[in-house]
Amino acid sequence: MRLSQLLPTFTFLASALAQSSLTAWEQIHQTLNTYPLAIDFKNGPRFNDVFSQDAFANYTGPLANLQGIDAIRDSLLASVAGLATQHQLGTSVIDIDASGTNANSTTYFTANLVSVAGSTAGDFTVLFGLYRDDLVKSADGWRINKRYLEFMTPNLGNLTLG
């Protein structure tokens, strides 16, 4: 089976009724969990289900200080071009403010990157860290408005890939 045949349909995000039956915490968790699917399947439109239009992201290095969803999406997708990736999220703590319209979260991640092209084909990198996110609730649901990536341990493999 080809990877493209495994592409999730994301119908759960299209259903306002399904979203309305979730608690705010569950809705935020759903937003956070959509990110790995968007980047791993290189599905640009799904970034709209993760980030606010005016979002800011700092993934460090050449991916630092990305302003706006277009810059975030385009830079991240360019960074994984030629790579097969699998981002896995782990422990996540979500704190929603009293107004119910702002939240922050801290989420552990592991990212596996494998080169599938060129002279580095077969090389891999494993990244370990966490995302610190500020989220806002809009008419479209919860979206990340600010994201900061922090590496937690030495990364493994061919670090030029990540």
Salt bridges, closest charged atoms under 4 A:
ASP40 OD1 - HIS87 ND1 2.62
ASP49 OD2 - ARG46 NH1 2.41
ASP49 OD1 - ARG143 NH2 3.83
ASP70 OD1 - ARG73 NH2 3.16
ASP74 OD1 - ARG73 NE 3.02
ASP133 OD1 - ARG147 NE 2.76
GLU150 OE2 - ARG132 NE 2.53
